[in-house]
Amino acid sequence: MTVRSIRLFGDPVLRAVSAPITDIDDGVRALVRDLLDTVEPPGRAGVAAPQIGVGLRAFSYNIDGDIGYILNPVLVETAGDPVPTGEGCLSIPGVWHDALRHPYAKVVGIDLDGDELVLEGEGLMAQALQHETDHLDGMLFLQRLPADARREAMRQIRESSWF
């Protein structure tokens, strides 16, 4: 079991667009194992590959005890007007704000066999799908905040002990 360290705000890998996975090899299989191990501890809803220092399009999720992964996910559908959802990020410890997220989301990608994989859901699953695909596009949830909340979040980061 390998629970990888989470990269923190300011690490350039978190702001870079992740590369698509073109070959499913031993390295990708090891990445998936690490993502699954890293998302398993309580309080973790998702971990994107950039959060463990890997610039590839993959993430794991842990929603109500349902743990899984997806490679090369594409957000193909959202539904409902965006609503404020209490949101935090493992890469920005201790910072929690309302980000605007659609109440339903659907992503399509592949599994380790190269077969199509569809993940969809409402509530926390929808939020996690949007949050993790944002990570793969180099976007942090801070960018989804209204200006005043973003300023407050940045103040919290500057004053944090980890920054």
Secondary structure, DSSP 8 states (H G I E B T S, - for coil): --------TT-GGGGS--B------HHHHHHHHHHHHHH-STT--EEEGGGGT--BSEEEEEETTEEEEEEEEEEEEEES--EEEEE--TTSTT--EEEEE-SEEEEEEE-TTS-EEEEEEETHHHHHHHHHHHHHTT--GGGGS-HHHHHHHHHHHHHSS--
